[in-house]
Structures are given as C-alpha cells and as structure tokens.
Amino acid sequence: MKNFLTTLVTAFIATTSLAQDSTSAKPHLSWSVFADVYYSYDFNQPANHEKASFLYNHKRHNEVNLNLALAQVSYQSNKVRGNIGLQVGTYPEYNYAAEQGLLKNVYQANIGVRLSTRNNLWIDAGIFPSHIGYESAVSKDDWTLTRSLMAENSPYYETGAKLSYTSPDEKWFISGMVLNGWQRIRRIDGNNTPAFGTQITYTPNEKATFNWSTFVGNEYPDSIKKWRYFNNLYAILKPSEKFEIIVGFDIGVEQKAKGSSEMNTWYTPNIVLRYSLNDGWAIAARGEYYSDENGVIIPIAIGTGTTNGFQTFGGSLNVDRKIDDNFWWRTELRTLHSKDAIFIKEGNSVKGNTFITTSFAIAF
C-alpha cells in the first residue's frame, strides 16, 4: 500500500509539473448581454394573464413583458475556465419557482479545471445549462421563438459536477455527470439520492449533429423513492445552405411506486424545419406531440376529470427578421390540441389553445 501511495503521489506531482510547464493559450475574459422583450396574446384569454401551467417561456398573456435579460462573464485559459450568468424576467420567475431566494436569478455559475495536458479532458462543477435537448432559454439561439413541449418539460438547468472529453478533431463530445436532481439547484427535503447524466454528441461535419443524452435519478424523498430513467435524442441536419431540419425524440419511465417493477411512461417526438430566405429573413415550422398519460411530468390533466391524461399535439409557424448582428424581431403563431379538454376558455374546459407571440431581442 505504501508503495502504491508513493507512486500515486509521484504521478500527481509529475502531472502538476507538466501542467505548469506546458504552453498555455493566453487567458481570455469575455462578457455578453441578452434581452428578450415580448408581447403574447392567448386566444383563450386567461383572466390571470398566465398561459398553461406547463409553459414557462413567454408566459404572460396580453401584456408587454420581459422574458429574459441575461448578463454573463466567462473566463477561459488552457488550465481553468468559469462562467457566471445572472438573469431576470418572467422565464426565471416561473421556471425557477421552486428555487430559493436569489438562486432564481442564477442562470449559471460554474468552474472547471483541465485534467490533462495532452487531451481536452475537463472536470467542472456548479450550476450549468442542461445537457438535455437542443433548445435553451436564450431565444436568439433557437429556431422557434417559443420553446417546444419537449424543452419546456425537461431540464433547462442542472447542478452538480461533470467530467467531459472532446476529441482532437472535435467530432466527438462525451460527458458524464453527478447531479442534484432533475432541474434542481438544491435538493428537495428528505432526498439524499444522487442523480446521474450522460451526453454523447457526434458532429461528423458541418451539415450534421447527432446527440444522445440521459438522466437517471429520484425526484422524491428517499422514503418513497421512485427511480426515473430518461433518454433524449436529436439530430440537426443541413441538407443545403438555406434549408435545415431538427428531429427530436424524448422518452422516459418512472417507477409507479417504491421498489415496483411497473413503470409510468411518457414520450415526445418533434420536428422543426427552417428555411432562410436571405441573411435577414427566415421562416420555421414545428410539429410536436407529447404523451404523458399518467402525469409524471405534466400533471395538469390528472384530477380534472380527463381520462387520457396529457396527450397533446402542437404546431407553430415562425417568421424571423434579423435586423442586424445584434437585433432580432420574431413572430410566431402556435396552436395546441389535446385529446381531452384540459385548457380553460371563459370558464369552460376546451381541447384547444392558440396564441401569437412577437418578440424583440438584443444581444452583445
């Protein structure tokens, strides 16, 4: 054992010395700001000005509001890196409702250390944007103005530690994570079960990206522990300079009860098509379906007298105007239709919900 420890310490010192002697890139400090101001009109006219409970972006009806204002600072060198992002708006107000105090205003806060001088191998810890999905809360980076049902009901953020590797040719990205839970900064009371995540991304060329992300964890107190297993898959394809396609599919299962072999299942496929007319104009169309019959993720239909849980189709059409490199004007018409009457209009249960949203965004 003594010889083993001596060898381990010697190897650690040697690795540290190599890191100190290696040629490193010049440290770089950068900053960015983003703001998304929107107006949305819901034709079901909710009296409290809030759209459906399973939507978190561009949430407010019939008022001008701020979806997200985000300021970020990033540091990058050959050995260490870090990010701090602070946010305000209706997106953090609703999506971070379960978090404590000022933590609602943290978009990300993480620090990373490079573990190898020869390989692009890092360990990072803190609060991160989620490793699941192709959409984020920063609307300028997404093909559609509003987020899909897939994105709105899977994690936008996560907290923990992750080990990641990028291949020398940058075609492969592989990561493994230990997390506090499914979209959580702090754990729920009584839960001491670690959660886990993985991500594998393959980019063979500039015209294709393929991704597989997973999550395994328990979202309940340990006394009623129910394991959740989740897969997210998507492909981003660019057949031509003007035409692009995203195809995505999520599927998850969760134990019906502690120790049970029976599972509740939910899944959601979607597809997004985008065509760029020129440098300033683009149009995009989305089709989607979300099935959660047992209300694991979207419990809105459970207890309302419906018999099919949440089974909803959706479609949207976007028209985007890029005014210049820093300004965007985007408009989207979106409709949702459920198998049961889970939406409310003028005090009555209805099967459909249609809304139009327009947004001005700025980024530097």
SEZA-348750 format. One line per field, with one value per residue (C-alpha): residue in three letters; x, y, z; residue number from 1. Coordinates in nm, 3 decimals, always signed. Example, Ala and Ser with C-alpha at 12.3 -4.5 7.8 and 13.67 -1.06 7.14 Angstrom:
2
type	c(ALA:SER)
east	c(+1.230:+1.367)
north	c(-0.450:-0.106)
up	c(+0.780:+0.714)
seq	c(1:2)
//
This chain:
364
type	c(MET:LYS:ASN:PHE:LEU:THR:THR:LEU:VAL:THR:ALA:PHE:ILE:ALA:THR:THR:SER:LEU:ALA:GLN:ASP:SER:THR:SER:ALA:LYS:PRO:HIS:LEU:SER:TRP:SER:VAL:PHE:ALA:ASP:VAL:TYR:TYR:SER:TYR:ASP:PHE:ASN:GLN:PRO:ALA:ASN:HIS:GLU:LYS:ALA:SER:PHE:LEU:TYR:ASN:HIS:LYS:ARG:HIS:ASN:GLU:VAL:ASN:LEU:ASN:LEU:ALA:LEU:ALA:GLN:VAL:SER:TYR:GLN:SER:ASN:LYS:VAL:ARG:GLY:ASN:ILE:GLY:LEU:GLN:VAL:GLY:THR:TYR:PRO:GLU:TYR:ASN:TYR:ALA:ALA:GLU:GLN:GLY:LEU:LEU:LYS:ASN:VAL:TYR:GLN:ALA:ASN:ILE:GLY:VAL:ARG:LEU:SER:THR:ARG:ASN:ASN:LEU:TRP:ILE:ASP:ALA:GLY:ILE:PHE:PRO:SER:HIS:ILE:GLY:TYR:GLU:SER:ALA:VAL:SER:LYS:ASP:ASP:TRP:THR:LEU:THR:ARG:SER:LEU:MET:ALA:GLU:ASN:SER:PRO:TYR:TYR:GLU:THR:GLY:ALA:LYS:LEU:SER:TYR:THR:SER:PRO:ASP:GLU:LYS:TRP:PHE:ILE:SER:GLY:MET:VAL:LEU:ASN:GLY:TRP:GLN:ARG:ILE:ARG:ARG:ILE:ASP:GLY:ASN:ASN:THR:PRO:ALA:PHE:GLY:THR:GLN:ILE:THR:TYR:THR:PRO:ASN:GLU:LYS:ALA:THR:PHE:ASN:TRP:SER:THR:PHE:VAL:GLY:ASN:GLU:TYR:PRO:ASP:SER:ILE:LYS:LYS:TRP:ARG:TYR:PHE:ASN:ASN:LEU:TYR:ALA:ILE:LEU:LYS:PRO:SER:GLU:LYS:PHE:GLU:ILE:ILE:VAL:GLY:PHE:ASP:ILE:GLY:VAL:GLU:GLN:LYS:ALA:LYS:GLY:SER:SER:GLU:MET:ASN:THR:TRP:TYR:THR:PRO:ASN:ILE:VAL:LEU:ARG:TYR:SER:LEU:ASN:ASP:GLY:TRP:ALA:ILE:ALA:ALA:ARG:GLY:GLU:TYR:TYR:SER:ASP:GLU:ASN:GLY:VAL:ILE:ILE:PRO:ILE:ALA:ILE:GLY:THR:GLY:THR:THR:ASN:GLY:PHE:GLN:THR:PHE:GLY:GLY:SER:LEU:ASN:VAL:ASP:ARG:LYS:ILE:ASP:ASP:ASN:PHE:TRP:TRP:ARG:THR:GLU:LEU:ARG:THR:LEU:HIS:SER:LYS:ASP:ALA:ILE:PHE:ILE:LYS:GLU:GLY:ASN:SER:VAL:LYS:GLY:ASN:THR:PHE:ILE:THR:THR:SER:PHE:ALA:ILE:ALA:PHE)
east	c(+0.000:+0.283:+0.448:+0.114:+0.060:+0.416:+0.363:+0.029:+0.177:+0.475:+0.243:+0.028:+0.335:+0.459:+0.122:+0.107:+0.456:+0.366:+0.063:+0.274:+0.540:+0.304:+0.245:-0.094:-0.321:-0.349:-0.625:-0.939:-1.214:-1.537:-1.882:-2.224:-2.569:-2.906:-3.262:-3.590:-3.895:-4.224:-4.597:-4.816:-5.190:-5.362:-5.698:-5.830:-5.787:-5.678:-5.807:-5.485:-5.275:-5.086:-5.071:-5.093:-4.903:-4.666:-4.528:-4.251:-4.119:-4.317:-4.569:-4.774:-5.087:-5.187:-4.908:-4.563:-4.311:-3.950:-3.898:-3.526:-3.250:-2.917:-2.565:-2.274:-1.899:-1.675:-1.306:-1.105:-0.742:-0.562:-0.594:-0.909:-1.242:-1.551:-1.888:-2.123:-2.463:-2.732:-3.091:-3.425:-3.759:-4.075:-3.878:-3.681:-3.988:-4.186:-3.922:-3.719:-4.021:-3.903:-3.559:-3.459:-3.435:-3.165:-3.082:-3.373:-3.150:-2.856:-2.852:-2.518:-2.220:-1.950:-1.576:-1.370:-1.017:-0.839:-0.716:-0.480:-0.218:-0.249:-0.625:-0.925:-1.045:-1.215:-1.395:-1.647:-1.872:-2.156:-2.480:-2.497:-2.736:-2.889:-2.716:-3.059:-3.211:-3.124:-3.313:-3.226:-3.394:-3.193:-3.441:-3.196:-3.017:-3.334:-3.509:-3.851:-3.948:-4.125:-3.990:-4.128:-4.330:-4.020:-3.797:-4.045:-4.091:-3.734:-3.448:-3.325:-3.056:-2.877:-2.637:-2.351:-2.015:-1.932:-1.639:-1.618:-1.396:-1.372:-1.183:-0.885:-1.084:-1.382:-1.618:-1.696:-1.807:-1.861:-1.969:-2.079:-2.245:-2.340:-2.636:-2.861:-3.167:-3.398:-3.370:-3.266:-3.016:-3.098:-3.234:-3.586:-3.623:-3.562:-3.383:-3.022:-3.014:-2.759:-2.877:-2.668:-2.649:-2.459:-2.419:-2.266:-2.256:-2.119:-2.060:-1.915:-1.920:-2.081:-2.401:-2.493:-2.503:-2.630:-2.691:-2.791:-2.841:-2.963:-3.079:-3.121:-3.243:-3.509:-3.727:-3.896:-3.796:-3.598:-3.885:-4.093:-3.805:-3.912:-3.637:-3.668:-3.489:-3.487:-3.343:-3.317:-3.217:-3.194:-3.035:-2.964:-2.927:-2.842:-2.921:-2.848:-2.727:-3.084:-3.274:-3.226:-3.404:-3.414:-3.569:-3.601:-3.741:-3.764:-3.877:-3.880:-4.005:-4.056:-4.145:-4.511:-4.415:-4.104:-3.948:-4.206:-4.118:-4.414:-4.338:-4.520:-4.402:-4.400:-4.260:-4.249:-4.139:-4.097:-3.963:-3.856:-3.797:-3.625:-3.571:-3.355:-3.484:-3.170:-2.940:-3.224:-3.535:-3.616:-3.928:-3.965:-4.237:-4.266:-4.477:-4.486:-4.669:-4.645:-4.788:-4.789:-5.099:-5.005:-4.900:-4.537:-4.408:-4.728:-4.991:-5.230:-5.483:-5.479:-5.770:-5.962:-6.195:-6.000:-5.949:-5.643:-5.403:-5.188:-5.188:-5.135:-5.043:-4.889:-4.789:-4.627:-4.513:-4.235:-4.134:-3.798:-3.632:-3.266:-3.229:-2.851:-2.600:-2.735:-3.113:-3.394:-3.768:-3.955:-4.324:-4.484:-4.835:-4.879:-5.166:-5.206:-5.479:-5.533:-5.719:-5.917:-6.047:-5.754:-5.749:-5.975:-6.158:-6.416:-6.454:-6.514:-6.289:-6.178:-5.944:-5.755:-5.527:-5.391:-5.166:-4.949:-4.623:-4.391:-4.050:-3.769:-3.432:-3.092:-2.756:-2.399)
north	c(+0.000:+0.238:+0.181:+0.238:+0.570:+0.678:+0.600:+0.785:+1.097:+1.093:+1.069:+1.356:+1.580:+1.492:+1.574:+1.905:+1.995:+1.918:+2.141:+2.425:+2.385:+2.338:+2.610:+2.759:+2.980:+3.337:+3.366:+3.524:+3.710:+3.776:+3.910:+3.907:+4.052:+3.943:+4.070:+3.937:+4.165:+4.014:+4.050:+3.739:+3.707:+3.386:+3.341:+3.154:+3.485:+3.363:+3.602:+3.584:+3.660:+3.331:+3.074:+2.699:+2.573:+2.356:+2.658:+2.870:+3.098:+3.396:+3.308:+3.624:+3.694:+4.032:+4.242:+4.363:+4.191:+4.075:+3.705:+3.703:+3.955:+3.782:+3.912:+3.669:+3.674:+3.388:+3.312:+3.065:+2.957:+2.636:+2.514:+2.663:+2.806:+2.954:+3.115:+3.340:+3.436:+3.638:+3.664:+3.837:+3.810:+3.603:+3.292:+3.264:+3.379:+3.073:+2.814:+2.866:+2.896:+2.602:+2.752:+2.957:+3.337:+3.484:+3.145:+3.217:+3.482:+3.250:+3.129:+2.957:+2.965:+2.706:+2.647:+2.393:+2.253:+2.077:+1.733:+1.652:+1.849:+1.620:+1.568:+1.802:+1.647:+1.869:+1.846:+2.123:+2.190:+2.431:+2.537:+2.469:+2.494:+2.149:+1.879:+1.771:+1.898:+2.133:+2.439:+2.693:+2.987:+3.225:+3.261:+3.402:+3.065:+2.868:+2.816:+2.889:+3.182:+2.978:+2.652:+2.311:+2.099:+1.877:+2.159:+2.317:+1.989:+1.868:+2.039:+2.382:+2.383:+2.142:+2.148:+1.911:+1.801:+1.670:+1.509:+1.586:+1.498:+1.646:+1.455:+1.622:+1.656:+1.796:+1.544:+1.369:+1.516:+1.277:+1.375:+1.211:+1.393:+1.358:+1.591:+1.723:+1.615:+1.686:+2.063:+2.147:+2.376:+2.247:+1.903:+1.851:+1.780:+1.417:+1.335:+1.219:+1.016:+1.131:+1.166:+1.090:+1.211:+1.137:+1.304:+1.187:+1.425:+1.333:+1.601:+1.431:+1.753:+2.097:+1.955:+1.707:+1.674:+1.372:+1.372:+1.123:+1.248:+1.054:+1.113:+0.867:+0.981:+1.002:+1.312:+1.223:+1.190:+0.870:+0.723:+0.698:+0.675:+0.621:+0.587:+0.788:+0.688:+0.932:+0.948:+1.249:+1.203:+1.454:+1.516:+1.853:+1.829:+2.088:+1.949:+2.286:+2.634:+2.759:+2.454:+2.289:+2.017:+1.913:+1.581:+1.506:+1.234:+1.205:+0.901:+0.845:+0.593:+0.620:+0.361:+0.363:+0.305:+0.247:-0.087:-0.151:-0.313:-0.136:+0.190:+0.501:+0.612:+0.947:+1.038:+1.326:+1.345:+1.670:+1.810:+2.163:+2.284:+2.616:+2.793:+3.106:+3.334:+3.551:+3.688:+3.887:+3.669:+3.312:+3.103:+2.794:+2.538:+2.295:+1.985:+1.808:+1.558:+1.498:+1.193:+1.173:+0.971:+0.920:+1.278:+1.208:+1.534:+1.725:+1.653:+1.925:+1.676:+1.447:+1.521:+1.732:+1.454:+1.365:+1.001:+1.020:+1.232:+1.473:+1.380:+1.691:+1.776:+2.111:+2.314:+2.652:+2.885:+3.143:+3.447:+3.587:+3.916:+3.960:+4.337:+4.322:+4.113:+4.237:+4.277:+4.029:+4.068:+3.738:+3.644:+3.304:+3.161:+2.845:+2.607:+2.313:+2.049:+1.789:+1.460:+1.578:+1.923:+2.031:+2.402:+2.672:+2.936:+3.169:+2.933:+2.625:+2.329:+2.312:+2.096:+2.370:+2.663:+2.908:+3.207:+3.450:+3.590:+3.861:+3.946:+4.198:+4.066:+4.229:+4.070:+4.196)
up	c(+0.000:+0.090:-0.250:-0.421:-0.241:-0.320:-0.688:-0.688:-0.526:-0.762:-1.063:-0.934:-0.886:-1.232:-1.387:-1.200:-1.315:-1.675:-1.647:-1.510:-1.779:-2.073:-2.324:-2.249:-2.450:-2.338:-2.075:-2.215:-2.031:-2.222:-2.146:-2.311:-2.255:-2.392:-2.354:-2.496:-2.469:-2.587:-2.630:-2.644:-2.698:-2.587:-2.763:-2.459:-2.271:-1.926:-1.659:-1.456:-1.767:-1.734:-2.013:-1.946:-1.641:-1.849:-2.040:-1.887:-2.162:-2.295:-2.026:-1.983:-2.189:-2.333:-2.186:-2.287:-2.066:-2.032:-2.091:-2.013:-1.952:-1.910:-1.835:-1.844:-1.782:-1.894:-1.829:-2.035:-2.022:-2.109:-1.747:-1.595:-1.703:-1.547:-1.619:-1.425:-1.565:-1.387:-1.509:-1.455:-1.636:-1.650:-1.756:-1.428:-1.233:-1.344:-1.427:-1.108:-0.878:-0.666:-0.601:-0.302:-0.295:-0.513:-0.666:-0.904:-1.063:-1.135:-1.496:-1.449:-1.212:-1.266:-1.252:-1.445:-1.436:-1.719:-1.611:-1.897:-2.088:-2.389:-2.405:-2.388:-2.060:-1.802:-1.470:-1.399:-1.100:-1.026:-1.194:-1.569:-1.861:-1.908:-2.110:-2.238:-2.560:-2.846:-2.712:-2.446:-2.275:-2.496:-2.780:-3.036:-3.039:-3.115:-3.447:-3.298:-3.080:-2.811:-2.669:-2.763:-2.519:-2.517:-2.393:-2.153:-1.968:-1.942:-1.753:-1.859:-1.589:-1.356:-1.062:-0.991:-1.129:-1.474:-1.649:-2.021:-2.314:-2.662:-2.930:-3.104:-3.428:-3.225:-3.381:-3.051:-2.718:-2.426:-2.075:-1.751:-1.458:-1.093:-1.030:-0.753:-0.948:-1.240:-1.292:-0.936:-0.770:-0.423:-0.336:-0.212:+0.160:+0.251:-0.074:-0.050:-0.371:-0.631:-0.988:-1.295:-1.652:-1.971:-2.308:-2.634:-2.931:-3.272:-3.537:-3.845:-4.048:-4.056:-4.204:-3.928:-3.549:-3.356:-2.981:-2.710:-2.354:-2.050:-1.693:-1.405:-1.064:-0.794:-0.759:-0.430:-0.064:-0.010:+0.193:-0.128:-0.376:-0.738:-0.999:-1.319:-1.643:-1.932:-2.286:-2.515:-2.880:-3.162:-3.499:-3.659:-4.037:-4.301:-4.648:-4.810:-4.723:-4.678:-4.552:-4.210:-4.011:-3.646:-3.545:-3.173:-2.951:-2.571:-2.376:-2.001:-1.748:-1.374:-1.113:-1.015:-0.650:-0.443:-0.533:-0.807:-1.139:-1.302:-1.482:-1.598:-1.943:-2.122:-2.463:-2.709:-3.074:-3.263:-3.587:-3.684:-4.040:-4.111:-4.441:-4.470:-4.742:-4.716:-4.447:-4.290:-4.319:-4.217:-4.165:-3.944:-3.880:-3.589:-3.536:-3.199:-2.982:-2.607:-2.431:-2.051:-1.967:-1.601:-1.531:-1.437:-1.585:-1.673:-1.407:-1.526:-1.663:-1.363:-1.131:-1.381:-1.489:-1.802:-1.890:-2.116:-1.914:-2.114:-2.483:-2.690:-3.050:-3.139:-3.442:-3.491:-3.768:-3.724:-3.925:-3.818:-3.911:-3.826:-3.833:-3.787:-3.593:-3.260:-3.310:-3.391:-3.446:-3.436:-3.455:-3.401:-3.431:-3.225:-3.157:-2.919:-2.931:-2.658:-2.664:-2.358:-2.261:-2.042:-2.138:-1.997:-2.202:-2.048:-1.754:-1.969:-2.043:-2.408:-2.610:-2.794:-2.718:-2.977:-2.918:-3.110:-2.975:-3.103:-2.962:-2.994:-2.880:-2.843:-2.778:-2.745)
seq	c(1:2:3:4:5:6:7:8:9:10:11:12:13:14:15:16:17:18:19:20:21:22:23:24:25:26:27:28:29:30:31:32:33:34:35:36:37:38:39:40:41:42:43:44:45:46:47:48:49:50:51:52:53:54:55:56:57:58:59:60:61:62:63:64:65:66:67:68:69:70:71:72:73:74:75:76:77:78:79:80:81:82:83:84:85:86:87:88:89:90:91:92:93:94:95:96:97:98:99:100:101:102:103:104:105:106:107:108:109:110:111:112:113:114:115:116:117:118:119:120:121:122:123:124:125:126:127:128:129:130:131:132:133:134:135:136:137:138:139:140:141:142:143:144:145:146:147:148:149:150:151:152:153:154:155:156:157:158:159:160:161:162:163:164:165:166:167:168:169:170:171:172:173:174:175:176:177:178:179:180:181:182:183:184:185:186:187:188:189:190:191:192:193:194:195:196:197:198:199:200:201:202:203:204:205:206:207:208:209:210:211:212:213:214:215:216:217:218:219:220:221:222:223:224:225:226:227:228:229:230:231:232:233:234:235:236:237:238:239:240:241:242:243:244:245:246:247:248:249:250:251:252:253:254:255:256:257:258:259:260:261:262:263:264:265:266:267:268:269:270:271:272:273:274:275:276:277:278:279:280:281:282:283:284:285:286:287:288:289:290:291:292:293:294:295:296:297:298:299:300:301:302:303:304:305:306:307:308:309:310:311:312:313:314:315:316:317:318:319:320:321:322:323:324:325:326:327:328:329:330:331:332:333:334:335:336:337:338:339:340:341:342:343:344:345:346:347:348:349:350:351:352:353:354:355:356:357:358:359:360:361:362:363:364)
//
